[in-house]
Amino acid sequence: MALRITVIGTGYLGAVHAAGMAELGHDVIGVDVDERKVDTLNAGRAPFFEPGLEPLLAKHVGSGRLRFTTSFAEAGEFGDVHFLCVGTPQQPGSRGADLRYVDAAIDALAPHLQRPALIAGKSTVPVGTAERLAARLAAKAPAMEEVHLAWNPEFLREGFAVEDTLRPDRLVLGVTSRTDAAVLERVYAKVLQAGTPLVVTDMPTAELVKVAANSFLATKISFINAMAEVCEAAGADVVELSQALSYDERIGGKFLRAGLGFGGGCLPKDIRAFTTRAAELGAHEALNFLREVDEVNMRRRSRVVDLVRELLGGSVLGAKVAVLGAAFKPSTDDVRDSPALNVAATLHLAGSQVVVHDPEANANAAAKFPTLSYAATAAEAVAGADVVVLATEWEQFTSMDPVELGQQVEYRRIVDARNALDPQRWADAGWAYRGMGRPAPTATIPASVERLIAATPSGAVPQLPAVTATAYDRVAPAPTLA
């Protein structure tokens, strides 16, 4: 049986959740204070890039099952279940979570709740927030004890958010009564019928699940990046190390690829907020390791800049650097705390001529860092470049032809900040390659070319075949900028 659902907040989480609820058969109103965003959504268009979202919006806005408004009064009158999906960014000048948007949403909705309703929080919040919000609701909602609060954390991956909404790997319901659990089970009836695991628990546990999951993932990423630092010192290869570790079923291979590290609007701010909240609860020692996780992650960005400097002979001043990628990960246009943009901005401040290209995130990146230059295509970005930095592993970047790309740059030098390329293939195409925690490869010279060199009189220049010349005109050290 369909329910009437509202979704408060229509950012990455809320817009996808609203469309997903309509797809599951419910009548849905999305609520946001941003009139332009509401107008865009009511036209069936997504205000950001997320694969699969726009067709879903168009389908259900067109059917009348989904609409968007700025009116909390309309939402309060309409909804049986209200999902709270507003952002909880990092506080300015603090590591803690900024809960002003959560509080504002509750304050705006509560006065319009004049009949029984369930508020289900999906925002990632510090443990204990739900208890505080329940008291706030009871004091402000006319229906008082007939308005209940539950916590239903989200586990969406940007780039896969639609799939994760319609076919999640688990559902967690933090409730204070079996009745509230039953309401949410009705909301997710189709998902549960498909066999999705369900965990019904108390609200503090539900609040902790998301931040604990993000902290574990961040720890795993930073672990392999710490191993990359050791590999660089020891002359080992972190990619082969990771492969060997991945065969241990207790460890697995997911999130075990060294590179530029994590960014985005979740992992960095969530682990910082978690450590802050643990300290407030008197459990600060339990999460001290997360500070080092954060520091390892941030060091990866500095390391990429160091590798660029190394390839340029010690100075980046005046060099043209092409940065391929601006989003914090592929399949999104999200540039929040993007490692790629951080590297680009650092190189720019150090005096490089930086040109950035991203298939989807150029506009968002330009809004955040307007002093950088942006190219409409990868070819435009790399034209005449002294160094190329692969900073976001979009498929169109990882599948580039090194020989073809080598004809567009000034010097064939590349920093693979995501360990997404085949080092030997690029070295054989004449590129000076640097990866994260990997030895620098040397070009493989075919036997036919070795015979030509051996047969050439001392002091003469061997006449290499034209088909292979591009692979060996950087056998000698590449020239450095003055």
Beta strands, then each sheet from edge to edge (+ up, - down):
strand 1: 4-8
strand 2: 27-31
strand 3: 66-69
strand 4: 81-84
strand 5: 117-121
strand 6: 147-151
strand 7: 171-174
strand 8: 198-201
strand 9: 320-324
strand 10: 353-357
strand 11: 373-374
strand 12: 387-390
strand 13: 413-416
strand 14: 432-435
sheet 1: 3+ 2+ 1+ 4+ 5+ 6+
sheet 2: 7+ 8+
sheet 3: 11+ 10+ 9+ 12+ 13+ 14+
end
